[in-house]
């Protein structure tokens, strides 16, 4: 592994695993976890993601650092 990957792996070891919520007992439908949405991505989020992806291949100038 690269040095950066080793550092990242070491830091992530202390992060607790995600534990999804359990559906209520006796219900036929499932429970949405905190990171799920039944309606999909909202229009504001979709627009923000689209706009940010457009400049993904651009690198900042050295003077901006």
PQR file with spaces between the fields and no chain letter, atoms N, CA, C, O and H, PARSE charges and radii, in Angstrom:
ATOM       1  N    UNK     1       0.845   -1.200    0.000 -0.4000 1.5000
ATOM       2  CA   UNK     1       0.000    0.000    0.000 -0.0000 2.0000
ATOM       3  C    UNK     1       0.877    1.245    0.000  0.5500 1.7000
ATOM       4  O    UNK     1       2.030    1.203    0.428 -0.5500 1.4000
ATOM       5  N    UNK     2       0.332    2.331   -0.473 -0.4000 1.5000
ATOM       6  CA   UNK     2       1.064    3.589   -0.441 -0.0000 2.0000
ATOM       7  C    UNK     2       1.015    4.181    0.966  0.5500 1.7000
ATOM       8  O    UNK     2       0.196    3.781    1.793 -0.5500 1.4000
ATOM       9  H    UNK     2      -0.605    2.365   -0.821  0.4000 1.0000
ATOM      10  N    UNK     3       1.887    5.122    1.218 -0.4000 1.5000
ATOM      11  CA   UNK     3       1.924    5.742    2.541 -0.0000 2.0000
ATOM      12  C    UNK     3       0.580    6.388    2.879  0.5500 1.7000
ATOM      13  O    UNK     3       0.103    6.279    4.009 -0.5500 1.4000
ATOM      14  H    UNK     3       2.552    5.447    0.547  0.4000 1.0000
ATOM      15  N    UNK     4      -0.033    7.066    1.893 -0.4000 1.5000
ATOM      16  CA   UNK     4      -1.326    7.708    2.118 -0.0000 2.0000
ATOM      17  C    UNK     4      -2.408    6.674    2.446  0.5500 1.7000
ATOM      18  O    UNK     4      -3.231    6.893    3.335 -0.5500 1.4000
ATOM      19  H    UNK     4       0.355    7.155    0.976  0.4000 1.0000
ATOM      20  N    UNK     5      -2.401    5.555    1.729 -0.4000 1.5000
ATOM      21  CA   UNK     5      -3.387    4.504    1.993 -0.0000 2.0000
ATOM      22  C    UNK     5      -3.185    3.915    3.388  0.5500 1.7000
ATOM      23  O    UNK     5      -4.159    3.599    4.072 -0.5500 1.4000
ATOM      24  H    UNK     5      -1.732    5.377    1.007  0.4000 1.0000
ATOM      25  N    UNK     6      -1.935    3.766    3.812 -0.4000 1.5000
ATOM      26  CA   UNK     6      -1.645    3.255    5.152 -0.0000 2.0000
ATOM      27  C    UNK     6      -2.164    4.207    6.224  0.5500 1.7000
ATOM      28  O    UNK     6      -2.744    3.773    7.219 -0.5500 1.4000
ATOM      29  H    UNK     6      -1.145    4.022    3.256  0.4000 1.0000
ATOM      30  N    UNK     7      -1.955    5.496    6.020 -0.4000 1.5000
ATOM      31  CA   UNK     7      -2.419    6.502    6.977 -0.0000 2.0000
ATOM      32  C    UNK     7      -3.947    6.490    7.050  0.5500 1.7000
ATOM      33  O    UNK     7      -4.522    6.522    8.138 -0.5500 1.4000
ATOM      34  H    UNK     7      -1.483    5.849    5.211  0.4000 1.0000
ATOM      35  N    UNK     8      -4.602    6.445    5.879 -0.4000 1.5000
ATOM      36  CA   UNK     8      -6.059    6.438    5.838 -0.0000 2.0000
ATOM      37  C    UNK     8      -6.613    5.193    6.521  0.5500 1.7000
ATOM      38  O    UNK     8      -7.573    5.280    7.287 -0.5500 1.4000
ATOM      39  H    UNK     8      -4.134    6.420    4.995  0.4000 1.0000
ATOM      40  N    UNK     9      -6.012    4.029    6.244 -0.4000 1.5000
ATOM      41  CA   UNK     9      -6.480    2.785    6.851 -0.0000 2.0000
ATOM      42  C    UNK     9      -6.344    2.842    8.368  0.5500 1.7000
ATOM      43  O    UNK     9      -7.243    2.406    9.088 -0.5500 1.4000
ATOM      44  H    UNK     9      -5.232    3.958    5.621  0.4000 1.0000
ATOM      45  N    UNK    10      -5.232    3.374    8.857 -0.4000 1.5000
ATOM      46  CA   UNK    10      -5.025    3.465   10.304 -0.0000 2.0000
ATOM      47  C    UNK    10      -6.050    4.378   10.959  0.5500 1.7000
ATOM      48  O    UNK    10      -6.546    4.075   12.044 -0.5500 1.4000
ATOM      49  H    UNK    10      -4.502    3.728    8.273  0.4000 1.0000
ATOM      50  N    UNK    11      -6.370    5.493   10.310 -0.4000 1.5000
ATOM      51  CA   UNK    11      -7.341    6.434   10.886 -0.0000 2.0000
ATOM      52  C    UNK    11      -8.755    5.870   10.848  0.5500 1.7000
ATOM      53  O    UNK    11      -9.559    6.151   11.736 -0.5500 1.4000
ATOM      54  H    UNK    11      -5.966    5.739    9.428  0.4000 1.0000
ATOM      55  N    UNK    12      -9.062    5.076    9.827 -0.4000 1.5000
ATOM      56  CA   UNK    12     -10.411    4.528    9.698 -0.0000 2.0000
ATOM      57  C    UNK    12     -10.670    3.357   10.640  0.5500 1.7000
ATOM      58  O    UNK    12     -11.823    3.004   10.885 -0.5500 1.4000
ATOM      59  H    UNK    12      -8.408    4.847    9.106  0.4000 1.0000
ATOM      60  N    UNK    13      -9.614    2.756   11.167 -0.4000 1.5000
ATOM      61  CA   UNK    13      -9.793    1.620   12.069 -0.0000 2.0000
ATOM      62  C    UNK    13     -10.598    2.001   13.315  0.5500 1.7000
ATOM      63  O    UNK    13     -11.294    1.155   13.875 -0.5500 1.4000
ATOM      64  H    UNK    13      -8.677    3.043   10.968  0.4000 1.0000
ATOM      65  N    UNK    14     -10.515    3.256   13.757 -0.4000 1.5000
ATOM      66  CA   UNK    14     -11.226    3.682   14.953 -0.0000 2.0000
ATOM      67  C    UNK    14     -12.663    4.128   14.705  0.5500 1.7000
ATOM      68  O    UNK    14     -13.394    4.400   15.658 -0.5500 1.4000
ATOM      69  H    UNK    14      -9.950    3.944   13.302  0.4000 1.0000
ATOM      70  N    UNK    15     -13.079    4.205   13.450 -0.4000 1.5000
ATOM      71  CA   UNK    15     -14.438    4.649   13.122 -0.0000 2.0000
ATOM      72  C    UNK    15     -15.394    3.473   13.302  0.5500 1.7000
ATOM      73  O    UNK    15     -15.180    2.412   12.715 -0.5500 1.4000
ATOM      74  H    UNK    15     -12.486    3.984   12.676  0.4000 1.0000
ATOM      75  N    UNK    16     -16.442    3.644   14.103 -0.4000 1.5000
ATOM      76  CA   UNK    16     -17.372    2.521   14.298 -0.0000 2.0000
ATOM      77  C    UNK    16     -18.112    2.175   13.005  0.5500 1.7000
ATOM      78  O    UNK    16     -18.383    3.046   12.179 -0.5500 1.4000
ATOM      79  H    UNK    16     -16.616    4.506   14.580  0.4000 1.0000
ATOM      80  N    UNK    17     -18.429    0.905   12.847 -0.4000 1.5000
ATOM      81  CA   UNK    17     -19.158    0.448   11.659 -0.0000 2.0000
ATOM      82  C    UNK    17     -20.584    1.004   11.669  0.5500 1.7000
ATOM      83  O    UNK    17     -21.158    1.256   12.728 -0.5500 1.4000
ATOM      84  H    UNK    17     -18.208    0.197   13.518  0.4000 1.0000
ATOM      85  N    UNK    18     -21.139    1.189   10.481 -0.4000 1.5000
ATOM      86  CA   UNK    18     -22.525    1.635   10.339 -0.0000 2.0000
ATOM      87  C    UNK    18     -23.450    0.493   10.745  0.5500 1.7000
ATOM      88  O    UNK    18     -23.291   -0.639   10.288 -0.5500 1.4000
ATOM      89  H    UNK    18     -20.673    0.984    9.621  0.4000 1.0000
ATOM      90  N    UNK    19     -24.393    0.792   11.585 -0.4000 1.5000
ATOM      91  CA   UNK    19     -25.370   -0.200   12.009 -0.0000 2.0000
ATOM      92  C    UNK    19     -26.751    0.272   11.562  0.5500 1.7000
ATOM      93  O    UNK    19     -27.319    1.172   12.180 -0.5500 1.4000
ATOM      94  H    UNK    19     -24.522    1.712   11.956  0.4000 1.0000
ATOM      95  N    UNK    20     -27.300   -0.314   10.502 -0.4000 1.5000
ATOM      96  CA   UNK    20     -28.588    0.148    9.987 -0.0000 2.0000
ATOM      97  C    UNK    20     -29.722   -0.104   10.968  0.5500 1.7000
ATOM      98  O    UNK    20     -29.660   -1.022   11.786 -0.5500 1.4000
ATOM      99  H    UNK    20     -26.838   -1.046   10.000  0.4000 1.0000
ATOM     100  N    UNK    21     -30.745    0.713   10.878 -0.4000 1.5000
ATOM     101  CA   UNK    21     -31.913    0.535   11.732 -0.0000 2.0000
ATOM     102  C    UNK    21     -32.672   -0.729   11.377  0.5500 1.7000
ATOM     103  O    UNK    21     -32.592   -1.214   10.249 -0.5500 1.4000
ATOM     104  H    UNK    21     -30.796    1.459   10.214  0.4000 1.0000
ATOM     105  N    UNK    22     -33.388   -1.247   12.314 -0.4000 1.5000
ATOM     106  CA   UNK    22     -34.174   -2.464   12.094 -0.0000 2.0000
ATOM     107  C    UNK    22     -35.634   -2.069   11.828  0.5500 1.7000
ATOM     108  O    UNK    22     -36.139   -1.129   12.440 -0.5500 1.4000
ATOM     109  H    UNK    22     -33.454   -0.853   13.231  0.4000 1.0000
ATOM     110  N    UNK    23     -36.315   -2.787   10.913 -0.4000 1.5000
ATOM     111  CA   UNK    23     -37.730   -2.470   10.671 -0.0000 2.0000
ATOM     112  C    UNK    23     -38.574   -2.791   11.900  0.5500 1.7000
ATOM     113  O    UNK    23     -38.253   -3.715   12.646 -0.5500 1.4000
ATOM     114  H    UNK    23     -35.904   -3.551   10.416  0.4000 1.0000
ATOM     115  N    UNK    24     -39.645   -2.039   12.114 -0.4000 1.5000
ATOM     116  CA   UNK    24     -40.511   -2.322   13.256 -0.0000 2.0000
ATOM     117  C    UNK    24     -41.073   -3.742   13.171  0.5500 1.7000
ATOM     118  O    UNK    24     -41.413   -4.214   12.087 -0.5500 1.4000
ATOM     119  H    UNK    24     -39.905   -1.288   11.507  0.4000 1.0000
ATOM     120  N    UNK    25     -41.167   -4.404   14.291 -0.4000 1.5000
ATOM     121  CA   UNK    25     -41.686   -5.776   14.326 -0.0000 2.0000
ATOM     122  C    UNK    25     -43.137   -5.809   13.866  0.5500 1.7000
ATOM     123  O    UNK    25     -43.944   -4.967   14.260 -0.5500 1.4000
ATOM     124  H    UNK    25     -40.891   -4.021   15.172  0.4000 1.0000
ATOM     125  N    UNK    26     -43.459   -6.785   13.032 -0.4000 1.5000
ATOM     126  CA   UNK    26     -44.829   -6.988   12.592 -0.0000 2.0000
ATOM     127  C    UNK    26     -45.244   -6.161   11.386  0.5500 1.7000
ATOM     128  O    UNK    26     -46.368   -6.305   10.905 -0.5500 1.4000
ATOM     129  H    UNK    26     -42.804   -7.469   12.711  0.4000 1.0000
ATOM     130  N    UNK    27     -44.380   -5.311   10.893 -0.4000 1.5000
ATOM     131  CA   UNK    27     -44.738   -4.493    9.732 -0.0000 2.0000
ATOM     132  C    UNK    27     -44.222   -5.151    8.456  0.5500 1.7000
ATOM     133  O    UNK    27     -43.098   -5.651    8.418 -0.5500 1.4000
ATOM     134  H    UNK    27     -43.468   -5.193   11.284  0.4000 1.0000
ATOM     135  N    UNK    28     -45.041   -5.148    7.425 -0.4000 1.5000
ATOM     136  CA   UNK    28     -44.645   -5.742    6.148 -0.0000 2.0000
ATOM     137  C    UNK    28     -43.681   -4.828    5.393  0.5500 1.7000
ATOM     138  O    UNK    28     -42.842   -5.301    4.627 -0.5500 1.4000
ATOM     139  H    UNK    28     -45.955   -4.741    7.456  0.4000 1.0000
ATOM     140  N    UNK    29     -43.805   -3.523    5.611 -0.4000 1.5000
ATOM     141  CA   UNK    29     -42.920   -2.599    4.907 -0.0000 2.0000
ATOM     142  C    UNK    29     -41.635   -2.410    5.693  0.5500 1.7000
ATOM     143  O    UNK    29     -41.617   -2.583    6.911 -0.5500 1.4000
ATOM     144  H    UNK    29     -44.487   -3.139    6.233  0.4000 1.0000
ATOM     145  N    UNK    30     -40.571   -2.058    5.005 -0.4000 1.5000
ATOM     146  CA   UNK    30     -39.289   -1.844    5.660 -0.0000 2.0000
ATOM     147  C    UNK    30     -39.182   -0.445    6.223  0.5500 1.7000
ATOM     148  O    UNK    30     -39.986    0.434    5.911 -0.5500 1.4000
ATOM     149  H    UNK    30     -40.586   -1.917    4.015  0.4000 1.0000
ATOM     150  N    UNK    31     -38.195   -0.258    7.043 -0.4000 1.5000
ATOM     151  CA   UNK    31     -37.930    1.049    7.639 -0.0000 2.0000
ATOM     152  C    UNK    31     -36.789    1.692    6.858  0.5500 1.7000
ATOM     153  O    UNK    31     -35.780    1.042    6.587 -0.5500 1.4000
ATOM     154  H    UNK    31     -37.542   -0.972    7.297  0.4000 1.0000
ATOM     155  N    UNK    32     -36.940    2.955    6.497 -0.4000 1.5000
ATOM     156  CA   UNK    32     -35.858    3.661    5.836 -0.0000 2.0000
ATOM     157  C    UNK    32     -34.803    4.019    6.870  0.5500 1.7000
ATOM     158  O    UNK    32     -35.126    4.512    7.951 -0.5500 1.4000
ATOM     159  H    UNK    32     -37.760    3.484    6.717  0.4000 1.0000
ATOM     160  N    UNK    33     -33.563    3.773    6.542 -0.4000 1.5000
ATOM     161  CA   UNK    33     -32.472    4.173    7.429 -0.0000 2.0000
ATOM     162  C    UNK    33     -32.246    5.668    7.276  0.5500 1.7000
ATOM     163  O    UNK    33     -32.848    6.313    6.417 -0.5500 1.4000
ATOM     164  H    UNK    33     -33.301    3.373    5.664  0.4000 1.0000
ATOM     165  N    UNK    34     -31.381    6.210    8.108 -0.4000 1.5000
ATOM     166  CA   UNK    34     -31.175    7.657    8.118 -0.0000 2.0000
ATOM     167  C    UNK    34     -30.531    8.178    6.840  0.5500 1.7000
ATOM     168  O    UNK    34     -30.563    9.383    6.590 -0.5500 1.4000
ATOM     169  H    UNK    34     -30.892    5.686    8.805  0.4000 1.0000
ATOM     170  N    UNK    35     -29.944    7.297    6.017 -0.4000 1.5000
ATOM     171  CA   UNK    35     -29.306    7.768    4.791 -0.0000 2.0000
ATOM     172  C    UNK    35     -30.088    7.384    3.535  0.5500 1.7000
ATOM     173  O    UNK    35     -29.534    7.403    2.436 -0.5500 1.4000
ATOM     174  H    UNK    35     -29.918    6.318    6.219  0.4000 1.0000
ATOM     175  N    UNK    36     -31.346    7.042    3.681 -0.4000 1.5000
ATOM     176  CA   UNK    36     -32.168    6.650    2.542 -0.0000 2.0000
ATOM     177  C    UNK    36     -33.360    7.585    2.397  0.5500 1.7000
ATOM     178  O    UNK    36     -33.872    8.114    3.384 -0.5500 1.4000
ATOM     179  H    UNK    36     -31.796    7.027    4.574  0.4000 1.0000
ATOM     180  N    UNK    37     -33.794    7.781    1.163 -0.4000 1.5000
ATOM     181  CA   UNK    37     -34.955    8.623    0.902 -0.0000 2.0000
ATOM     182  C    UNK    37     -35.861    7.910   -0.094  0.5500 1.7000
ATOM     183  O    UNK    37     -35.401    7.438   -1.134 -0.5500 1.4000
ATOM     184  H    UNK    37     -33.379    7.351    0.361  0.4000 1.0000
ATOM     185  N    UNK    38     -37.122    7.836    0.218 -0.4000 1.5000
ATOM     186  CA   UNK    38     -38.053    7.141   -0.670 -0.0000 2.0000
ATOM     187  C    UNK    38     -38.345    7.917   -1.948  0.5500 1.7000
ATOM     188  O    UNK    38     -38.802    7.332   -2.930 -0.5500 1.4000
ATOM     189  H    UNK    38     -37.496    8.219    1.062  0.4000 1.0000
ATOM     190  N    UNK    39     -38.090    9.216   -1.953 -0.4000 1.5000
ATOM     191  CA   UNK    39     -38.396   10.053   -3.117 -0.0000 2.0000
ATOM     192  C    UNK    39     -37.188   10.306   -4.007  0.5500 1.7000
ATOM     193  O    UNK    39     -37.312   10.993   -5.021 -0.5500 1.4000
ATOM     194  H    UNK    39     -37.718    9.691   -1.155  0.4000 1.0000
ATOM     195  N    UNK    40     -36.032    9.773   -3.659 -0.4000 1.5000
ATOM     196  CA   UNK    40     -34.842    9.984   -4.474 -0.0000 2.0000
ATOM     197  C    UNK    40     -34.188   11.321   -4.160  0.5500 1.7000
ATOM     198  O    UNK    40     -34.518   11.981   -3.176 -0.5500 1.4000
ATOM     199  H    UNK    40     -35.932    9.215   -2.836  0.4000 1.0000
ATOM     200  N    UNK    41     -33.261   11.698   -5.014 -0.4000 1.5000
ATOM     201  CA   UNK    41     -32.498   12.930   -4.822 -0.0000 2.0000
ATOM     202  C    UNK    41     -33.379   14.134   -5.132  0.5500 1.7000
ATOM     203  O    UNK    41     -34.091   14.148   -6.136 -0.5500 1.4000
ATOM     204  H    UNK    41     -32.993   11.161   -5.814  0.4000 1.0000
ATOM     205  N    UNK    42     -33.328   15.134   -4.274 -0.4000 1.5000
ATOM     206  CA   UNK    42     -34.095   16.350   -4.499 -0.0000 2.0000
ATOM     207  C    UNK    42     -33.502   17.186   -5.623  0.5500 1.7000
ATOM     208  O    UNK    42     -32.318   17.043   -5.928 -0.5500 1.4000
ATOM     209  H    UNK    42     -32.750   15.123   -3.458  0.4000 1.0000
ATOM     210  N    UNK    43     -34.289   18.050   -6.246 -0.4000 1.5000
ATOM     211  CA   UNK    43     -33.811   18.842   -7.374 -0.0000 2.0000
ATOM     212  C    UNK    43     -32.658   19.779   -7.009  0.5500 1.7000
ATOM     213  O    UNK    43     -31.779   20.013   -7.837 -0.5500 1.4000
ATOM     214  H    UNK    43     -35.251   18.166   -5.999  0.4000 1.0000
ATOM     215  N    UNK    44     -32.643   20.313   -5.803 -0.4000 1.5000
ATOM     216  CA   UNK    44     -31.561   21.210   -5.384 -0.0000 2.0000
ATOM     217  C    UNK    44     -30.250   20.431   -5.293  0.5500 1.7000
ATOM     218  O    UNK    44     -29.203   20.915   -5.724 -0.5500 1.4000
ATOM     219  H    UNK    44     -33.358   20.123   -5.130  0.4000 1.0000
ATOM     220  N    UNK    45     -30.309   19.225   -4.731 -0.4000 1.5000
ATOM     221  CA   UNK    45     -29.114   18.387   -4.610 -0.0000 2.0000
ATOM     222  C    UNK    45     -28.630   17.961   -5.994  0.5500 1.7000
ATOM     223  O    UNK    45     -27.434   18.032   -6.277 -0.5500 1.4000
ATOM     224  H    UNK    45     -31.159   18.832   -4.380  0.4000 1.0000
ATOM     225  N    UNK    46     -29.537   17.524   -6.850 -0.4000 1.5000
ATOM     226  CA   UNK    46     -29.167   17.099   -8.201 -0.0000 2.0000
ATOM     227  C    UNK    46     -28.487   18.233   -8.961  0.5500 1.7000
ATOM     228  O    UNK    46     -27.499   18.008   -9.660 -0.5500 1.4000
ATOM     229  H    UNK    46     -30.508   17.467   -6.620  0.4000 1.0000
ATOM     230  N    UNK    47     -29.006   19.436   -8.829 -0.4000 1.5000
ATOM     231  CA   UNK    47     -28.418   20.595   -9.515 -0.0000 2.0000
ATOM     232  C    UNK    47     -27.025   20.895   -8.958  0.5500 1.7000
ATOM     233  O    UNK    47     -26.100   21.161   -9.725 -0.5500 1.4000
ATOM     234  H    UNK    47     -29.809   19.619   -8.261  0.4000 1.0000
ATOM     235  N    UNK    48     -26.869   20.853   -7.643 -0.4000 1.5000
ATOM     236  CA   UNK    48     -25.574   21.124   -7.013 -0.0000 2.0000
ATOM     237  C    UNK    48     -24.534   20.090   -7.430  0.5500 1.7000
ATOM     238  O    UNK    48     -23.383   20.440   -7.692 -0.5500 1.4000
ATOM     239  H    UNK    48     -27.621   20.637   -7.020  0.4000 1.0000
ATOM     240  N    UNK    49     -24.925   18.830   -7.492 -0.4000 1.5000
ATOM     241  CA   UNK    49     -23.992   17.783   -7.909 -0.0000 2.0000
ATOM     242  C    UNK    49     -23.610   17.971   -9.370  0.5500 1.7000
ATOM     243  O    UNK    49     -22.435   17.860   -9.720 -0.5500 1.4000
ATOM     244  H    UNK    49     -25.859   18.545   -7.279  0.4000 1.0000
ATOM     245  N    UNK    50     -24.578   18.251  -10.219 -0.4000 1.5000
ATOM     246  CA   UNK    50     -24.299   18.464  -11.639 -0.0000 2.0000
ATOM     247  C    UNK    50     -23.340   19.627  -11.854  0.5500 1.7000
ATOM     248  O    UNK    50     -22.414   19.536  -12.659 -0.5500 1.4000
ATOM     249  H    UNK    50     -25.533   18.341   -9.934  0.4000 1.0000
ATOM     250  N    UNK    51     -23.567   20.714  -11.133 -0.4000 1.5000
ATOM     251  CA   UNK    51     -22.705   21.882  -11.292 -0.0000 2.0000
ATOM     252  C    UNK    51     -21.290   21.619  -10.784  0.5500 1.7000
ATOM     253  O    UNK    51     -20.327   22.102  -11.379 -0.5500 1.4000
ATOM     254  H    UNK    51     -24.320   20.787  -10.479  0.4000 1.0000
ATOM     255  N    UNK    52     -21.149   20.871   -9.706 -0.4000 1.5000
ATOM     256  CA   UNK    52     -19.813   20.609   -9.162 -0.0000 2.0000
ATOM     257  C    UNK    52     -19.041   19.607  -10.011  0.5500 1.7000
ATOM     258  O    UNK    52     -17.814   19.675  -10.073 -0.5500 1.4000
ATOM     259  H    UNK    52     -21.932   20.479   -9.223  0.4000 1.0000
ATOM     260  N    UNK    53     -19.732   18.684  -10.664 -0.4000 1.5000
ATOM     261  CA   UNK    53     -19.070   17.683  -11.494 -0.0000 2.0000
ATOM     262  C    UNK    53     -18.484   18.330  -12.751  0.5500 1.7000
ATOM     263  O    UNK    53     -17.490   17.839  -13.285 -0.5500 1.4000
ATOM     264  H    UNK    53     -20.729   18.630  -10.613  0.4000 1.0000
ATOM     265  N    UNK    54     -19.069   19.398  -13.218 -0.4000 1.5000
ATOM     266  CA   UNK    54     -18.600   20.043  -14.442 -0.0000 2.0000
ATOM     267  C    UNK    54     -17.149   20.497  -14.326  0.5500 1.7000
ATOM     268  O    UNK    54     -16.432   20.479  -15.327 -0.5500 1.4000
ATOM     269  H    UNK    54     -19.876   19.797  -12.784  0.4000 1.0000
ATOM     270  N    UNK    55     -16.693   20.901  -13.156 -0.4000 1.5000
ATOM     271  CA   UNK    55     -15.331   21.371  -12.994 -0.0000 2.0000
ATOM     272  C    UNK    55     -14.403   20.359  -12.358  0.5500 1.7000
ATOM     273  O    UNK    55     -13.324   20.716  -11.885 -0.5500 1.4000
ATOM     274  H    UNK    55     -17.275   20.916  -12.343  0.4000 1.0000
ATOM     275  N    UNK    56     -14.810   19.105  -12.341 -0.4000 1.5000
ATOM     276  CA   UNK    56     -14.046   18.078  -11.650 -0.0000 2.0000
ATOM     277  C    UNK    56     -12.666   17.845  -12.258  0.5500 1.7000
ATOM     278  O    UNK    56     -11.732   17.488  -11.541 -0.5500 1.4000
ATOM     279  H    UNK    56     -15.686   18.815  -12.725  0.4000 1.0000
ATOM     280  N    UNK    57     -12.524   18.040  -13.549 -0.4000 1.5000
ATOM     281  CA   UNK    57     -11.240   17.777  -14.197 -0.0000 2.0000
ATOM     282  C    UNK    57     -10.307   18.972  -14.149  0.5500 1.7000
ATOM     283  O    UNK    57      -9.187   18.895  -14.655 -0.5500 1.4000
ATOM     284  H    UNK    57     -13.283   18.330  -14.132  0.4000 1.0000
ATOM     285  N    UNK    58     -10.740   20.075  -13.554 -0.4000 1.5000
ATOM     286  CA   UNK    58      -9.909   21.266  -13.491 -0.0000 2.0000
ATOM     287  C    UNK    58      -9.083   21.277  -12.201  0.5500 1.7000
ATOM     288  O    UNK    58      -9.588   20.943  -11.129 -0.5500 1.4000
ATOM     289  H    UNK    58     -11.649   20.138  -13.144  0.4000 1.0000
ATOM     290  N    UNK    59      -7.840   21.655  -12.314 -0.4000 1.5000
ATOM     291  CA   UNK    59      -6.965   21.786  -11.144 -0.0000 2.0000
ATOM     292  C    UNK    59      -6.865   23.250  -10.770  0.5500 1.7000
ATOM     293  O    UNK    59      -6.876   24.112  -11.648 -0.5500 1.4000
ATOM     294  H    UNK    59      -7.430   21.927  -13.184  0.4000 1.0000
ATOM     295  N    UNK    60      -6.769   23.547   -9.490 -0.4000 1.5000
ATOM     296  CA   UNK    60      -6.630   24.957   -9.080 -0.0000 2.0000
ATOM     297  C    UNK    60      -5.274   25.498   -9.516  0.5500 1.7000
ATOM     298  O    UNK    60      -4.304   24.749   -9.630 -0.5500 1.4000
ATOM     299  H    UNK    60      -6.761   22.847   -8.777  0.4000 1.0000
ATOM     300  N    UNK    61      -5.217   26.788   -9.755 -0.4000 1.5000
ATOM     301  CA   UNK    61      -3.930   27.395  -10.106 -0.0000 2.0000
ATOM     302  C    UNK    61      -3.042   27.405   -8.872  0.5500 1.7000
ATOM     303  O    UNK    61      -3.535   27.361   -7.745 -0.5500 1.4000
ATOM     304  H    UNK    61      -6.006   27.396   -9.662  0.4000 1.0000
ATOM     305  N    UNK    62      -1.739   27.461   -9.084 -0.4000 1.5000
ATOM     306  CA   UNK    62      -0.814   27.469   -7.969 -0.0000 2.0000
ATOM     307  C    UNK    62      -0.990   28.710   -7.100  0.5500 1.7000
ATOM     308  O    UNK    62      -0.712   28.673   -5.901 -0.5500 1.4000
ATOM     309  H    UNK    62      -1.339   27.496  -10.000  0.4000 1.0000
ATOM     310  N    UNK    63      -1.446   29.801   -7.693 -0.4000 1.5000
ATOM     311  CA   UNK    63      -1.617   31.034   -6.916 -0.0000 2.0000
ATOM     312  C    UNK    63      -2.828   30.953   -5.993  0.5500 1.7000
ATOM     313  O    UNK    63      -2.947   31.753   -5.065 -0.5500 1.4000
ATOM     314  H    UNK    63      -1.672   29.831   -8.667  0.4000 1.0000
ATOM     315  N    UNK    64      -3.739   29.990   -6.233 -0.4000 1.5000
ATOM     316  CA   UNK    64      -4.935   29.851   -5.396 -0.0000 2.0000
ATOM     317  C    UNK    64      -4.652   29.083   -4.124  0.5500 1.7000
ATOM     318  O    UNK    64      -5.474   29.075   -3.208 -0.5500 1.4000
ATOM     319  H    UNK    64      -3.643   29.340   -6.987  0.4000 1.0000
ATOM     320  N    UNK    65      -3.500   28.436   -4.053 -0.4000 1.5000
ATOM     321  CA   UNK    65      -3.162   27.603   -2.887 -0.0000 2.0000
ATOM     322  C    UNK    65      -2.648   28.427   -1.760  0.5500 1.7000
ATOM     323  O    UNK    65      -2.317   27.890   -0.703 -0.5500 1.4000
ATOM     324  H    UNK    65      -2.831   28.442   -4.797  0.4000 1.0000
